[in-house]
Amino acid sequence: MSASSKNITTVDCSSGLPLADLHAVLDADTPVKFEGLISGWPAVKAAKRSAEELFSYLQQFDARLPLTVYSGLQDGEPSIGYKKDFSGYTFERGTALLQQVADKLTLGQARALYVGSSLVDRWLPGFKAENDLDIGADKPTVNFWLGNETTVAAHNDSPDNVACCVSGRRVFTLFPPDQIKNLYLGPVDQTPSGRAISLVDFDRPDYTVFPNFKEAISQSVECVLQPGDAIYIPSLWWHHVRGTDRVNMLVNYWWRKTPEYKGAPDLALEHAILALRGLPEPQRRAWRAMFEHYVFNSDDAAQQHIPEGVRGILDTKNERAIRLGWLNFAKKLKS
C-alpha cells in the first residue's frame, strides 16, 4: 500500500508550535501530520515507559463506568467489519470497565479488542486538565480510543478531526472525498459502527472484484503516528486505520467549522437516498438540477432576486430562519 501512496505533509513540533500556526494549518483542507505535538502530555510520557505505566496513570481518572467493547470472534482477525458472507460482523459488542480492558490488553491476546469513540469527560473526567490541545474550536468533542492490533476499515466522518497518538503505533491511509467511487463502500444504514466502510481488504486487495481501487491507492496519503504525534483529518476525508501494537490509545478532537444550528449533512444525505434514489431517471435528473441550483451553486442565483428579509432558509446567514426551517422540517417528517 505505501509503495503507491503519497507522503503526508509533516510539521515538526519538537521545538513547539505556536497556536496561531496550528490554527492556520487546521483551516486547510488537506491532511497534515504533527510530529511530537503532544509529546509533553503526561499520558504520552507514561505510555512510552510501558503499557502498565499508562493504565496506572489513567486509573486516577477512571469514572468506573462500563465502556462499549468490540471483541473479535476469531484469533488473528484484526478487522472491525463484516464477515465475508455478510452474515454478521467480525466482532461482538459487550461492555467492560476500563480496568478489565487494561488487564486484557497488557496480558496480550490473539483476538481483536477495541474500545471506540468514548467521551473523555464522561469516562476519564479530569484527564483533559493535564492532557489537552487548543485547536481553536468552540466546544470540540473529545474522545479516546483504545485497543490492540486492530484494523478499522476506510470510512469518513463529517466533523474535522485531530487524532492524537498517546500509545502504540498507528498507520493511517487517507483518501480525498472524491475517491468514494473507488473505495467500494458497504451498506449506508447497516454498519459496524455508524459509518459506511470500504469492503476492500487493504492487505490483500482483490482487483478482480475491486478494479478501481488501484486509482484510489494512487490518490492516497499514508501517515504513521508514533506516541506524541498527531494528524489532522479534514472533514469527509476517508481514512483506514491500523493499530500495530498490543496497546494503542488515541485521543481525538472533532469539531465543525459551521454553526450547530445548520444541522447534520449526514441526515440530508440519508433522506435524499430514501426519497430520491428509487425515482425514475427523468425525475432524478430534475431533482439533480434542483439540488445544483439550491444547494451546490456557490453564487446567489437562488436568492438574489428575492428581497432580503423574506428569503427564508435560502439565506444561509439568517440563524433565525434556519432554526425555524428545521422546526418546520421536523413537523413535516412527523405528518
C-alpha positions in Angstrom: 0.0 0.0 0.0 2.7 2.5 1.0 4.6 2.0 -2.3 1.8 3.7 -4.2 0.7 6.2 -1.5 1.9 9.8 -1.3 3.8 11.2 1.7 1.8 13.4 4.0 2.7 17.0 4.7 4.6 17.0 8.1 5.1 19.7 10.6 8.0 19.2 13.2 6.7 20.2 16.6 9.7 19.1 18.6 10.6 22.7 19.4 6.9 23.7 19.9 4.3 25.0 17.6 2.7 28.5 18.1 -1.1 28.2 18.4 -1.6 30.6 15.6 0.4 28.3 13.3 -1.5 25.3 14.5 -4.9 27.0 13.9 -3.8 28.1 10.4 -3.0 24.6 9.4 -6.3 23.4 10.8 -8.1 25.8 8.4 -6.7 23.9 5.4 -8.5 21.1 3.6 -5.6 18.6 3.3 -4.3 16.2 5.9 -1.2 17.2 8.0 1.0 15.2 10.4 2.3 16.9 13.5 5.4 15.2 14.8 5.7 15.5 18.6 2.7 17.8 19.0 1.5 16.1 22.3 4.8 14.7 23.4 4.6 16.7 26.6 1.4 15.1 27.7 1.8 13.1 31.0 -0.2 10.3 29.4 2.2 10.0 26.5 5.2 10.0 28.8 3.7 7.2 30.9 2.9 5.2 27.7 6.4 5.5 26.5 7.6 3.9 29.7 5.2 0.9 29.5 1.6 0.0 29.0 1.3 -0.7 32.7 2.5 2.8 33.5 -0.1 4.2 31.1 -3.0 2.4 32.7 -1.7 3.2 36.2 -1.8 6.9 35.1 -5.3 6.6 33.7 -6.6 4.9 36.8 -6.8 8.2 38.7 -9.3 9.5 36.2 -11.3 6.3 35.8 -15.0 7.0 36.3 -15.6 3.2 36.6 -18.5 3.3 34.0 -19.0 0.5 31.6 -17.3 1.0 28.2 -18.6 -0.4 24.9 -16.1 -3.0 23.8 -15.8 -4.8 20.5 -14.3 -8.3 20.9 -13.1 -10.2 17.9 -14.7 -13.6 17.2 -11.6 -15.3 15.7 -7.9 -15.4 16.6 -5.8 -13.4 14.1 -8.7 -11.4 12.6 -7.9 -7.8 13.3 -10.7 -6.1 11.3 -13.7 -4.4 12.8 -16.1 -5.0 10.0 -18.3 -7.5 8.2 -17.9 -11.3 7.9 -17.1 -12.4 4.4 -20.6 -13.7 3.8 -22.2 -10.7 5.4 -24.0 -12.9 7.9 -22.9 -10.5 10.7 -19.8 -8.7 12.0 -16.3 -9.9 12.8 -16.9 -9.0 16.5 -19.4 -9.0 19.2 -20.4 -5.9 21.3 -20.2 -6.0 25.0 -19.3 -3.9 28.0 -16.4 -3.8 30.4 -14.8 -1.5 32.9 -11.5 0.3 31.9 -9.5 -1.8 34.3 -10.9 -5.0 32.8 -9.9 -3.8 29.3 -6.5 -2.8 30.6 -5.9 -6.2 32.1 -6.7 -7.9 28.8 -4.5 -5.6 26.8 -1.5 -5.7 29.0 -1.6 -9.5 29.1 -2.0 -9.7 25.3 -4.5 -11.7 23.4 -4.9 -13.1 19.9 -8.3 -11.7 19.3 -9.1 -8.1 18.4 -10.2 -5.9 21.4 -11.4 -2.4 20.6 -12.9 0.4 22.5 -14.3 3.0 20.0 -15.2 6.7 20.4 -15.7 7.3 24.2 -16.1 10.7 25.6 -13.1 11.7 27.7 -15.1 13.9 30.1 -17.5 11.1 30.8 -15.2 8.1 31.3 -11.9 9.9 32.2 -13.0 13.1 34.0 -10.0 15.3 34.8 -7.8 13.8 32.1 -8.0 16.9 30.0 -6.7 19.1 32.8 -3.3 17.5 32.2 -3.6 16.3 28.6 -5.3 18.8 26.2 -4.9 20.6 23.0 -6.2 24.0 22.0 -7.4 23.5 18.4 -9.1 26.9 18.3 -12.6 25.4 18.0 -15.6 26.1 20.3 -16.5 23.1 22.4 -14.9 20.3 20.3 -16.0 16.7 21.1 -13.0 14.9 22.7 -12.9 11.1 22.7 -10.5 8.4 23.4 -10.0 5.1 21.5 -8.3 2.0 22.9 -7.3 -1.4 21.6 -4.7 -3.9 20.4 -3.7 -4.8 16.9 -7.0 -3.8 15.3 -7.9 -2.5 11.8 -10.7 -0.1 11.2 -11.8 -0.1 7.5 -11.7 3.1 5.5 -14.6 5.4 6.4 -15.1 9.1 6.8 -16.5 11.5 9.4 -18.4 14.7 8.9 -16.5 16.8 11.5 -12.9 17.9 11.1 -10.6 15.8 13.2 -7.3 16.0 15.1 -6.2 12.5 16.2 -3.5 12.3 18.8 -1.5 9.2 19.4 -1.0 8.5 23.1 0.3 4.9 23.0 1.3 2.4 20.3 1.8 2.9 16.6 -1.0 3.7 14.1 -0.9 3.6 10.3 -3.3 5.9 8.5 -4.1 5.6 4.9 -6.2 8.6 3.7 -8.1 9.3 0.5 -9.7 12.6 -0.8 -13.5 12.7 -0.5 -14.0 12.2 -4.3 -12.5 8.7 -4.0 -15.8 7.5 -2.7 -16.4 6.0 -6.2 -13.2 3.8 -6.0 -13.5 2.6 -2.4 -16.4 0.2 -2.8 -18.4 1.1 0.3 -20.7 -1.3 2.1 -24.3 -0.5 3.3 -25.1 3.0 4.4 -27.6 2.1 7.1 -26.3 -1.2 8.5 -22.7 -0.5 9.5 -20.3 -1.9 12.1 -20.0 1.4 14.0 -22.2 4.1 12.4 -20.3 4.9 9.2 -20.2 3.2 5.8 -16.9 1.4 5.3 -14.9 0.2 2.4 -15.3 -3.5 1.7 -11.7 -3.8 0.2 -9.2 -5.8 2.2 -6.3 -3.3 2.1 -3.7 -6.0 3.0 -4.9 -8.3 0.2 -7.0 -6.2 -2.3 -8.8 -8.3 -4.9 -8.5 -6.2 -8.1 -10.8 -8.6 -10.0 -13.7 -7.6 -7.7 -12.5 -4.1 -6.9 -10.6 -2.9 -10.0 -11.0 0.8 -9.4 -9.3 0.5 -6.0 -6.0 0.9 -7.9 -7.0 4.5 -8.7 -7.9 5.1 -5.0 -4.4 3.9 -4.0 -2.8 6.3 -6.4 -4.6 9.2 -4.8 -4.0 8.1 -1.2 -1.8 9.6 1.5 -0.1 7.4 4.2 0.9 8.5 7.7 2.5 6.6 10.6 1.9 8.0 14.0 4.2 7.3 16.9 3.3 8.2 20.6 3.3 12.0 20.8 2.3 12.6 17.2 -1.0 13.8 15.8 -2.8 14.0 12.5 -5.3 16.5 11.1 -8.0 14.8 9.0 -10.3 17.3 7.2 -14.0 16.7 7.1 -15.1 13.8 4.9 -11.6 12.5 4.1 -11.6 8.7 4.0 -9.2 7.0 6.4 -8.2 3.5 7.1 -6.5 3.0 10.5 -4.4 0.1 11.6 -3.0 -0.3 15.1 0.2 -2.3 15.2 0.9 -2.7 19.0 -0.7 -4.7 21.8 -1.8 -1.4 23.4 -2.9 1.5 21.3 -4.6 4.6 22.7 -5.7 7.6 20.7 -7.4 10.9 21.8 -9.2 12.8 19.1 -10.9 16.2 18.7 -14.0 16.5 16.5 -15.4 19.9 15.6 -17.4 21.5 12.8 -16.5 24.7 11.0 -20.1 25.7 10.7 -22.6 26.6 13.4 -24.5 23.7 15.0 -27.9 25.2 14.1 -27.2 24.4 10.4 -27.8 20.8 11.2 -26.2 17.5 10.2 -25.4 17.0 6.5 -25.4 13.2 7.0 -29.2 13.3 7.7 -29.7 15.2 4.5 -27.8 12.5 2.5 -29.8 9.7 4.1 -33.1 11.5 3.5 -32.1 12.0 -0.1 -31.2 8.4 -0.6 -34.5 7.3 0.8 -36.6 9.8 -1.1 -34.8 10.2 -4.5 -32.6 7.1 -5.3 -35.6 5.0 -6.5 -37.2 7.6 -8.7 -37.4 7.3 -12.5 -34.4 8.7 -14.2 -36.2 11.8 -15.7 -37.3 12.7 -12.1 -33.8 12.1 -10.8 -32.3 14.4 -13.4 -34.9 17.1 -12.4 -34.0 16.7 -8.8 -30.3 16.8 -9.6 -30.9 20.2 -11.3 -32.8 21.5 -8.2 -30.0 20.4 -5.8 -27.4 22.0 -8.0 -29.5 25.2 -8.1 -30.5 25.4 -4.4 -27.6 23.6 -2.6 -24.4 23.4 -4.6 -24.2 26.6 -6.6 -21.8 29.0 -4.8 -23.3 32.2 -6.2 -26.6 33.8 -5.1 -28.6 32.9 -8.1 -31.2 31.1 -6.0 -32.0 34.1 -3.8 -30.6 37.4 -5.3 -34.0 38.2 -6.9 -35.8 37.8 -3.6 -35.9 40.8 -1.2 -33.8 40.5 1.9 -35.9 39.5 4.9 -38.1 37.1 3.1 -35.5 34.7 1.7 -36.2 32.2 4.4 -33.9 29.2 4.5 -32.2 30.3 1.3 -30.4 32.9 3.4 -27.7 30.7 5.0 -26.6 33.5 7.3 -30.1 34.0 8.8 -29.9 31.9 12.0 -33.5 32.5 13.0 -34.8 31.5 9.6 -32.6 28.3 9.6 -33.7 27.3 13.1 -37.3 27.9 12.1 -36.7 25.9 9.0 -35.5 22.9 11.0 -38.6 23.1 13.2 -40.9 23.1 10.2 -39.0 20.3 8.6 -39.3 18.1 11.7 -43.1 18.7 11.7 -43.3 17.6 8.1 -41.4 14.4 8.9 -44.0 13.6 11.6 -47.0 14.3 9.5 
